[in-house]
């Protein structure tokens, strides 16, 4: 999949500037699709040239003018076709930490534990952020009440996937730390 469809899906939320989309990627899309601001801006230009999004300039007095982007009908049609097709391949994990842990037996156990602790901190922070987003979405309602009243279920489902992913990362980090600690105690 290309960044193209992630951008089109992000614009389902409504008109947004490149900066706003970048922030949306940091919060809402980060659990399943990452992008640098430079990649995002290049993709916005391509999508506008292809007629999949429309751009308009908003003049500002004390700040540089900004471009606002919206999904066009052609973009929506393309996104709908993409959403209706099966993924080309299943998810594959590409994680530098797992390569390092694969080779952990040749290093001081404290080094492996430090790597896992760092990941544990990141995962706990991301989980806390996702739970805050979920709390804001629900706004005191039960999940069933929220889902009955929302127009779109997709953002909630991807948020739940991110929560589950980080919960599993935390479980794995905690278990891996125990196992490395036991191994170090024996050695």
TIDREN-652416 format. One record per atom (N, C-alpha, C): x, y, z; residue number from 1; atom name; residue in three letters. Coordinates in pm, whole numbers, plus 50000, padded with zeros to 5 digits. Layout:
% residues N
       u       v       w   num   atome   residu
       X       Y       Z   NUM      CA      ala
...
END
This chain:
% residues 187
       u       v       w   num   atome   residu
   50085   49882   50000     1       N      unk
   50000   50000   50000     1      CA      unk
   50089   50124   50000     1       C      unk
   50042   50226   49940     2       N      unk
   50118   50351   49937     2      CA      unk
   50060   50451   50036     2       C      unk
   50135   50553   50059     3       N      unk
   50092   50663   50146     3      CA      unk
   49965   50727   50090     3       C      unk
   49945   50716   49962     4       N      unk
   49829   50774   49895     4      CA      unk
   49699   50743   49969     4       C      unk
   49675   50618   49998     5       N      unk
   49548   50580   50058     5      CA      unk
   49538   50620   50205     5       C      unk
   49649   50626   50272     6       N      unk
   49648   50674   50411     6      CA      unk
   49608   50822   50412     6       C      unk
   49658   50900   50317     7       N      unk
   49624   51043   50310     7      CA      unk
   49476   51059   50273     7       C      unk
   49430   50983   50174     8       N      unk
   49289   50992   50136     8      CA      unk
   49199   50956   50254     8       C      unk
   49237   50851   50327     9       N      unk
   49157   50811   50444     9      CA      unk
   49159   50918   50552     9       C      unk
   49273   50983   50569    10       N      unk
   49283   51090   50669    10      CA      unk
   49189   51205   50634    10       C      unk
   49173   51231   50506    11       N      unk
   49087   51342   50463    11      CA      unk
   48939   51310   50475    11       C      unk
   48906   51186   50510    12       N      unk
   48766   51154   50542    12      CA      unk
   48720   51233   50664    12       C      unk
   48815   51275   50747    13       N      unk
   48783   51354   50866    13      CA      unk
   48741   51496   50831    13       C      unk
   48770   51539   50706    14       N      unk
   48734   51673   50663    14      CA      unk
   48855   51749   50613    14       C      unk
   48831   51872   50573    15       N      unk
   48936   51958   50519    15      CA      unk
   49048   51975   50623    15       C      unk
   49171   51975   50573    16       N      unk
   49285   51988   50664    16      CA      unk
   49404   52046   50589    16       C      unk
   49488   52115   50662    17       N      unk
   49615   52164   50606    17      CA      unk
   49716   52050   50614    17       C      unk
   49828   52067   50546    18       N      unk
   49935   51968   50554    18      CA      unk
   49983   51950   50697    18       C      unk
   49995   52062   50769    19       N      unk
   50037   52056   50909    19      CA      unk
   49937   51977   50992    19       C      unk
   49808   52002   50973    20       N      unk
   49705   51929   51049    20      CA      unk
   49707   51780   51016    20       C      unk
   49730   51748   50888    21       N      unk
   49739   51607   50850    21      CA      unk
   49860   51541   50914    21       C      unk
   49971   51614   50920    22       N      unk
   50091   51561   50984    22      CA      unk
   50064   51529   51130    22       C      unk
   49994   51617   51199    23       N      unk
   49959   51592   51339    23      CA      unk
   49862   51475   51351    23       C      unk
   49768   51465   51258    24       N      unk
   49674   51353   51258    24      CA      unk
   49749   51221   51242    24       C      unk
   49850   51220   51154    25       N      unk
   49929   51099   51135    25      CA      unk
   50002   51063   51264    25       C      unk
   50053   51164   51335    26       N      unk
   50124   51139   51461    26      CA      unk
   50034   51076   51566    26       C      unk
   49908   51113   51568    27       N      unk
   49817   51067   51673    27      CA      unk
   49732   50949   51628    27       C      unk
   49660   50965   51520    28       N      unk
   49562   50864   51482    28      CA      unk
   49616   50754   51392    28       C      unk
   49710   50786   51305    29       N      unk
   49757   50688   51209    29      CA      unk
   49887   50621   51251    29       C      unk
   49954   50675   51351    30       N      unk
   50086   50626   51389    30      CA      unk
   50085   50480   51430    30       C      unk
   49972   50430   51478    31       N      unk
   49968   50290   51519    31      CA      unk
   49965   50194   51401    31       C      unk
   49941   50243   51279    32       N      unk
   49941   50150   51166    32      CA      unk
   50004   50204   51038    32       C      unk
   50037   50332   51033    33       N      unk
   50102   50384   50912    33      CA      unk
   50179   50510   50948    33       C      unk
   50310   50508   50926    34       N      unk
   50390   50625   50961    34      CA      unk
   50430   50701   50835    34       C      unk
   50457   50828   50854    35       N      unk
   50498   50913   50743    35      CA      unk
   50574   51032   50800    35       C      unk
   50675   51074   50729    36       N      unk
   50743   51197   50767    36      CA      unk
   50666   51314   50707    36       C      unk
   50678   51434   50763    37       N      unk
   50611   51549   50703    37      CA      unk
   50652   51571   50556    37       C      unk
   50779   51548   50523    38       N      unk
   50824   51566   50385    38      CA      unk
   50753   51469   50292    38       C      unk
   50739   51343   50331    39       N      unk
   50667   51245   50249    39      CA      unk
   50521   51287   50231    39       C      unk
   50462   51333   50339    40       N      unk
   50322   51373   50338    40      CA      unk
   50300   51489   50241    40       C      unk
   50384   51592   50247    41       N      unk
   50368   51708   50159    41      CA      unk
   50388   51670   50013    41       C      unk
   50485   51582   49985    42       N      unk
   50505   51536   49846    42      CA      unk
   50380   51461   49797    42       C      unk
   50325   51377   49885    43       N      unk
   50207   51300   49846    43      CA      unk
   50087   51391   49824    43       C      unk
   50071   51494   49907    44       N      unk
   49961   51589   49887    44      CA      unk
   49971   51656   49749    44       C      unk
   50091   51692   49708    45       N      unk
   50110   51753   49576    45      CA      unk
   50070   51656   49465    45       C      unk
   50113   51529   49476    46       N      unk
   50079   51428   49375    46      CA      unk
   49927   51406   49368    46       C      unk
   49865   51395   49485    47       N      unk
   49721   51370   49488    47      CA      unk
   49643   51488   49429    47       C      unk
   49688   51609   49454    48       N      unk
   49623   51727   49396    48      CA      unk
   49640   51727   49244    48       C      unk
   49761   51695   49196    49       N      unk
   49785   51688   49052    49      CA      unk
   49698   51581   48986    49       C      unk
   49674   51471   49057    50       N      unk
   49594   51361   49003    50      CA      unk
   49443   51385   49018    50       C      unk
   49405   51495   49082    51       N      unk
   49263   51528   49098    51      CA      unk
   49192   51448   49207    51       C      unk
   49268   51381   49293    52       N      unk
   49208   51301   49400    52      CA      unk
   49179   51385   49524    52       C      unk
   49247   51499   49535    53       N      unk
   49218   51595   49640    53      CA      unk
   49217   51734   49578    53       C      unk
   49148   51825   49641    54       N      unk
   49146   51964   49597    54      CA      unk
   49220   52048   49700    54       C      unk
   49290   52148   49652    55       N      unk
   49365   52237   49741    55      CA      unk
   49315   52380   49723    55       C      unk
   49307   52451   49834    56       N      unk
   49274   52593   49829    56      CA      unk
   49368   52666   49923    56       C      unk
   49396   52791   49891    57       N      unk
   49486   52873   49973    57      CA      unk
   49402   52957   50068    57       C      unk
   49443   52956   50194    58       N      unk
   49380   53039   50295    58      CA      unk
   49481   53147   50332    58       C      unk
   49443   53272   50307    59       N      unk
   49533   53383   50339    59      CA      unk
   49525   53412   50488    59       C      unk
   49642   53437   50547    60       N      unk
   49651   53468   50689    60      CA      unk
   49727   53599   50706    60       C      unk
   49690   53676   50804    61       N      unk
   49753   53807   50822    61      CA      unk
   49895   53800   50877    61       C      unk
   49913   53734   50987    62       N      unk
   50043   53737   51055    62      CA      unk
   50125   53611   51033    62       C      unk
   50073   53522   50954    63       N      unk
   50143   53396   50928    63      CA      unk
   50142   53373   50778    63       C      unk
   50229   53285   50731    64       N      unk
   50226   53253   50587    64      CA      unk
   50091   53192   50549    64       C      unk
   50052   53213   50425    65       N      unk
   49929   53151   50376    65      CA      unk
   49940   53000   50389    65       C      unk
   49826   52934   50406    66       N      unk
   49831   52789   50415    66      CA      unk
   49739   52728   50312    66       C      unk
   49771   52606   50273    67       N      unk
   49689   52532   50179    67      CA      unk
   49604   52434   50256    67       C      unk
   49477   52430   50220    68       N      unk
   49383   52338   50281    68      CA      unk
   49344   52234   50176    68       C      unk
   49333   52109   50219    69       N      unk
   49307   52000   50126    69      CA      unk
   49176   51930   50161    69       C      unk
   49103   51890   50058    70       N      unk
   48980   51812   50076    70      CA      unk
   48980   51697   49976    70       C      unk
   48909   51596   50012    71       N      unk
   48892   51479   49927    71      CA      unk
   48793   51515   49815    71       C      unk
   48828   51483   49691    72       N      unk
   48736   51505   49579    72      CA      unk
   48651   51380   49560    72       C      unk
   48552   51391   49474    73       N      unk
   48468   51275   49442    73      CA      unk
   48553   51163   49381    73       C      unk
   48647   51202   49293    74       N      unk
   48737   51102   49233    74      CA      unk
   48823   51036   49341    74       C      unk
   48868   51115   49437    75       N      unk
   48947   51059   49547    75      CA      unk
   48865   50963   49631    75       C      unk
   48741   50999   49658    76       N      unk
   48653   50912   49737    76      CA      unk
   48626   50781   49662    76       C      unk
   48603   50790   49532    77       N      unk
   48580   50670   49451    77      CA      unk
   48703   50579   49454    77       C      unk
   48821   50637   49438    78       N      unk
   48946   50560   49442    78      CA      unk
   48965   50496   49579    78       C      unk
   48940   50572   49685    79       N      unk
   48954   50520   49821    79      CA      unk
   48854   50408   49847    79       C      unk
   48730   50425   49802    80       N      unk
   48629   50320   49821    80      CA      unk
   48670   50191   49750    80       C      unk
   48723   50204   49629    81       N      unk
   48769   50085   49555    81      CA      unk
   48884   50017   49629    81       C      unk
   48976   50097   49681    82       N      unk
   49088   50042   49758    82      CA      unk
   49038   49970   49883    82       C      unk
   48944   50032   49955    83       N      unk
   48894   49976   50081    83      CA      unk
   48818   49845   50058    83       C      unk
   48765   49824   49939    84       N      unk
   48686   49704   49911    84      CA      unk
   48771   49586   49863    84       C      unk
   48901   49606   49845    85       N      unk
   48985   49496   49796    85      CA      unk
   49068   49437   49910    85       C      unk
   49101   49311   49896    86       N      unk
   49182   49243   49998    86      CA      unk
   49325   49298   49996    86       C      unk
   49389   49302   50113    87       N      unk
   49530   49344   50115    87      CA      unk
   49615   49252   50027    87       C      unk
   49721   49307   49972    88       N      unk
   49808   49228   49883    88      CA      unk
   49883   49120   49959    88       C      unk
   49913   49145   50083    89       N      unk
   49987   49046   50163    89      CA      unk
   49957   49070   50311    89       C      unk
   49975   48967   50392    90       N      unk
   49950   48986   50536    90      CA      unk
   50056   49078   50598    90       C      unk
   50023   49128   50715    91       N      unk
   50113   49215   50788    91      CA      unk
   50243   49140   50820    91       C      unk
   50353   49209   50806    92       N      unk
   50483   49153   50842    92      CA      unk
   50549   49248   50941    92       C      unk
   50608   49192   51043    93       N      unk
   50677   49273   51143    93      CA      unk
   50817   49304   51092    93       C      unk
   50852   49431   51093    94       N      unk
   50989   49477   51063    94      CA      unk
   51029   49561   51182    94       C      unk
   51105   49502   51272    95       N      unk
   51133   49569   51398    95      CA      unk
   51280   49552   51433    95       C      unk
   51353   49662   51433    96       N      unk
   51497   49659   51464    96      CA      unk
   51522   49600   51602    96       C      unk
   51437   49631   51698    97       N      unk
   51455   49576   51832    97      CA      unk
   51454   49423   51830    97       C      unk
   51368   49363   51752    98       N      unk
   51361   49217   51749    98      CA      unk
   51487   49156   51690    98       C      unk
   51551   49223   51595    99       N      unk
   51680   49175   51543    99      CA      unk
   51784   49180   51655    99       C      unk
   51785   49289   51731   100       N      unk
   51880   49302   51841   100      CA      unk
   51855   49196   51949   100       C      unk
   51729   49171   51978   101       N      unk
   51697   49070   52079   101      CA      unk
   51731   48931   52028   101       C      unk
   51717   48908   51899   102       N      unk
   51757   48780   51840   102      CA      unk
   51905   48753   51869   102       C      unk
   51985   48858   51875   103       N      unk
   52129   48845   51897   103      CA      unk
   52170   48876   52040   103       C      unk
   52076   48887   52132   104       N      unk
   52103   48932   52268   104      CA      unk
   52196   48837   52346   104       C      unk
   52202   48712   52308   105       N      unk
   52283   48616   52382   105      CA      unk
   52431   48649   52382   105       C      unk
   52477   48728   52287   106       N      unk
   52618   48762   52280   106      CA      unk
   52656   48891   52349   106       C      unk
   52561   48955   52417   107       N      unk
   52592   49083   52482   107      CA      unk
   52558   49075   52631   107       C      unk
   52602   49175   52703   108       N      unk
   52569   49186   52845   108      CA      unk
   52417   49191   52860   108       C      unk
   52358   49109   52945   109       N      unk
   52213   49109   52962   109      CA      unk
   52157   49247   52997   109       C      unk
   52236   49330   53065   110       N      unk
   52189   49464   53099   110      CA      unk
   52160   49546   52973   110       C      unk
   52237   49523   52867   111       N      unk
   52214   49596   52741   111      CA      unk
   52079   49555   52681   111       C      unk
   52050   49426   52680   112       N      unk
   51922   49378   52629   112      CA      unk
   51806   49429   52713   112       C      unk
   51824   49427   52845   113       N      unk
   51719   49479   52934   113      CA      unk
   51695   49627   52911   113       C      unk
   51801   49702   52886   114       N      unk
   51786   49847   52861   114      CA      unk
   51707   49872   52733   114       C      unk
   51733   49792   52631   115       N      unk
   51658   49806   52506   115      CA      unk
   51509   49777   52528   115       C      unk
   51482   49673   52602   116       N      unk
   51343   49635   52629   116      CA      unk
   51275   49740   52716   116       C      unk
   51346   49791   52814   117       N      unk
   51288   49896   52899   117      CA      unk
   51254   50021   52819   117       C      unk
   51340   50055   52724   118       N      unk
   51312   50171   52640   118      CA      unk
   51184   50148   52560   118       C      unk
   51171   50031   52498   119       N      unk
   51050   49998   52421   119      CA      unk
   50928   49997   52513   119       C      unk
   50944   49944   52633   120       N      unk
   50834   49941   52728   120      CA      unk
   50785   50082   52759   120       C      unk
   50878   50174   52777   121       N      unk
   50840   50314   52803   121      CA      unk
   50765   50375   52686   121       C      unk
   50814   50350   52564   122       N      unk
   50747   50402   52445   122      CA      unk
   50605   50345   52435   122       C      unk
   50594   50214   52456   123       N      unk
   50463   50149   52443   123      CA      unk
   50365   50197   52549   123       C      unk
   50413   50214   52669   124       N      unk
   50325   50266   52774   124      CA      unk
   50277   50408   52741   124       C      unk
   50367   50490   52689   125       N      unk
   50330   50627   52653   125      CA      unk
   50230   50629   52538   125       C      unk
   50253   50546   52436   126       N      unk
   50160   50540   52323   126      CA      unk
   50025   50486   52368   126       C      unk
   50025   50384   52453   127       N      unk
   49900   50329   52502   127      CA      unk
   49822   50436   52580   127       C      unk
   49891   50510   52663   128       N      unk
   49824   50616   52740   128      CA      unk
   49764   50720   52646   128       C      unk
   49837   50755   52540   129       N      unk
   49786   50852   52442   129      CA      unk
   49662   50796   52371   129       C      unk
   49667   50671   52330   130       N      unk
   49553   50609   52262   130      CA      unk
   49432   50600   52354   130       C      unk
   49456   50570   52480   131       N      unk
   49344   50561   52575   131      CA      unk
   49281   50699   52599   131       C      unk
   49363   50804   52597   132       N      unk
   49308   50940   52608   132      CA      unk
   49222   50974   52487   132       C      unk
   49267   50934   52368   133       N      unk
   49189   50957   52247   133      CA      unk
   49057   50881   52256   133       C      unk
   49063   50758   52302   134       N      unk
   48940   50677   52316   134      CA      unk
   48844   50743   52415   134       C      unk
   48897   50792   52524   135       N      unk
   48815   50858   52625   135      CA      unk
   48746   50981   52566   135       C      unk
   48822   51059   52486   136       N      unk
   48762   51177   52421   136      CA      unk
   48654   51137   52322   136       C      unk
   48678   51031   52247   137       N      unk
   48577   50984   52151   137      CA      unk
   48449   50942   52223   137       C      unk
   48465   50864   52328   138       N      unk
   48348   50813   52398   138      CA      unk
   48275   50924   52474   138       C      unk
   48349   51020   52527   139       N      unk
   48290   51135   52598   139      CA      unk
   48184   51092   52699   139       C      unk
   48219   50995   52783   140       N      unk
   48128   50951   52888   140      CA      unk
   48026   50848   52844   140       C      unk
   48024   50815   52716   141       N      unk
   47929   50715   52666   141      CA      unk
   47992   50577   52670   141       C      unk
   47909   50475   52669   142       N      unk
   47961   50339   52654   142      CA      unk
   48005   50323   52508   142       C      unk
   48080   50219   52482   143       N      unk
   48121   50191   52344   143      CA      unk
   47998   50173   52255   143       C      unk
   47900   50098   52303   144       N      unk
   47778   50076   52223   144      CA      unk
   47706   50207   52194   144       C      unk
   47698   50296   52293   145       N      unk
   47632   50425   52272   145      CA      unk
   47709   50508   52168   145       C      unk
   47841   50508   52180   146       N      unk
   47923   50582   52084   146      CA      unk
   47903   50527   51943   146       C      unk
   47913   50396   51928   147       N      unk
   47903   50335   51795   147      CA      unk
   47765   50354   51733   147       C      unk
   47661   50358   51816   148       N      unk
   47526   50379   51765   148      CA      unk
   47507   50521   51712   148       C      unk
   47584   50615   51762   149       N      unk
   47566   50755   51724   149      CA      unk
   47669   50812   51630   149       C      unk
   47771   50735   51595   150       N      unk
   47876   50790   51509   150      CA      unk
   47850   50757   51362   150       C      unk
   47893   50847   51275   151       N      unk
   47880   50823   51131   151      CA      unk
   47986   50726   51080   151       C      unk
   48103   50726   51146   152       N      unk
   48215   50646   51097   152      CA      unk
   48270   50556   51206   152       C      unk
   48283   50428   51177   153       N      unk
   48336   50332   51273   153      CA      unk
   48486   50307   51252   153       C      unk
   48535   50334   51131   154       N      unk
   48675   50306   51097   154      CA      unk
   48777   50364   51192   154       C      unk
   48769   50494   51225   155       N      unk
   48868   50550   51317   155      CA      unk
   48868   50481   51453   155       C      unk
   48752   50442   51500   156       N      unk
   48744   50374   51629   156      CA      unk
   48808   50235   51621   156       C      unk
   48782   50165   51511   157       N      unk
   48839   50031   51496   157      CA      unk
   48991   50035   51485   157       C      unk
   49045   50133   51412   158       N      unk
   49191   50141   51402   158      CA      unk
   49253   50184   51535   158       C      unk
   49182   50268   51609   159       N      unk
   49229   50304   51742   159      CA      unk
   49234   50181   51832   159       C      unk
   49132   50096   51825   160       N      unk
   49131   49974   51905   160      CA      unk
   49246   49881   51865   160       C      unk
   49279   49876   51737   161       N      unk
   49393   49796   51692   161      CA      unk
   49523   49850   51753   161       C      unk
   49538   49983   51755   162       N      unk
   49657   50044   51816   162      CA      unk
   49666   50015   51964   162       C      unk
   49554   50021   52033   163       N      unk
   49551   49990   52176   163      CA      unk
   49594   49845   52198   163       C      unk
   49537   49754   52122   164       N      unk
   49574   49613   52134   164      CA      unk
   49720   49588   52103   164       C      unk
   49772   49655   52002   165       N      unk
   49912   49639   51964   165      CA      unk
   50004   49681   52078   165       C      unk
   49976   49798   52136   166       N      unk
   50062   49846   52244   166      CA      unk
   50045   49762   52370   166       C      unk
   49925   49714   52397   167       N      unk
   49907   49624   52512   167      CA      unk
   49989   49497   52494   167       C      unk
   49993   49445   52373   168       N      unk
   50074   49325   52346   168      CA      unk
   50223   49357   52356   168       C      unk
   50266   49474   52307   169       N      unk
   50406   49514   52321   169      CA      unk
   50445   49518   52469   169       C      unk
   50358   49573   52552   170       N      unk
   50385   49583   52696   170      CA      unk
   50397   49443   52757   170       C      unk
   50303   49354   52723   171       N      unk
   50311   49216   52775   171      CA      unk
   50441   49148   52733   171       C      unk
   50477   49164   52606   172       N      unk
   50599   49101   52557   172      CA      unk
   50722   49159   52628   172       C      unk
   50729   49290   52641   173       N      unk
   50843   49354   52708   173      CA      unk
   50856   49305   52852   173       C      unk
   50745   49299   52922   174       N      unk
   50749   49254   53062   174      CA      unk
   50797   49109   53070   174       C      unk
   50745   49023   52982   175       N      unk
   50785   48881   52983   175      CA      unk
   50932   48866   52942   175       C      unk
   50973   48937   52836   176       N      unk
   51112   48929   52790   176      CA      unk
   51209   48977   52898   176       C      unk
   51171   49080   52971   177       N      unk
   51257   49130   53080   177      CA      unk
   51274   49024   53188   177       C      unk
   51165   48957   53223   178       N      unk
   51173   48851   53324   178      CA      unk
   51266   48740   53276   178       C      unk
   51250   48697   53152   179       N      unk
   51331   48587   53100   179      CA      unk
   51479   48622   53088   179       C      unk
   51508   48743   53042   180       N      unk
   51649   48786   53035   180      CA      unk
   51706   48798   53177   180       C      unk
   51625   48851   53269   181       N      unk
   51671   48861   53409   181      CA      unk
   51701   48726   53470   181       C      unk
   51617   48627   53445   182       N      unk
   51642   48491   53496   182      CA      unk
   51769   48433   53437   182       C      unk
   51785   48454   53309   183       N      unk
   51904   48401   53241   183      CA      unk
   52030   48464   53297   183       C      unk
   52025   48594   53324   184       N      unk
   52141   48665   53380   184      CA      unk
   52171   48615   53520   184       C      unk
   52068   48582   53599   185       N      unk
   52086   48535   53735   185      CA      unk
   52152   48398   53737   185       C      unk
   52122   48316   53639   186       N      unk
   52178   48180   53631   186      CA      unk
   52323   48186   53585   186       C      unk
   52351   48277   53491   187       N      unk
   52483   48285   53429   187      CA      unk
   52580   48349   53515   187       C      unk
END
